[in-house]
């Protein structure tokens, strides 16, 4: 569960992402955050890193067997 501060950070980042790419970004971010306990400010760092990955490589395509 995200704190109010983390939700606000995520909203700020999402405003910069084109609407048609937000769902893919959120999927990638959820994958990058899975199982992590975030320290203060870490969400923004991880989200920015995820967005840079998305810009460089696009949305990774997976086959049905890749999903755990």
C-alpha positions, 0 to 999 in steps of 0.5 A: 500500500502506498502512502499519501506522499507516494501516491502524490509522487506517482501522480506527478510522474504519471502526468508526464507520461502519455495516456496511451503508455501509462498502463504499460508503465504501471505494469512495469513499475508494479513488476519492479516494485514487487516484494519491495519495502520502500524507504522515503523517496525510493518510489520516485527513484524506482519510478524514474528508473522504470520510465528510463527503461521503458523509453529505451526498450519499450514494453517488454513482450512476454510469452504466456510461459514467462508469467509466474 
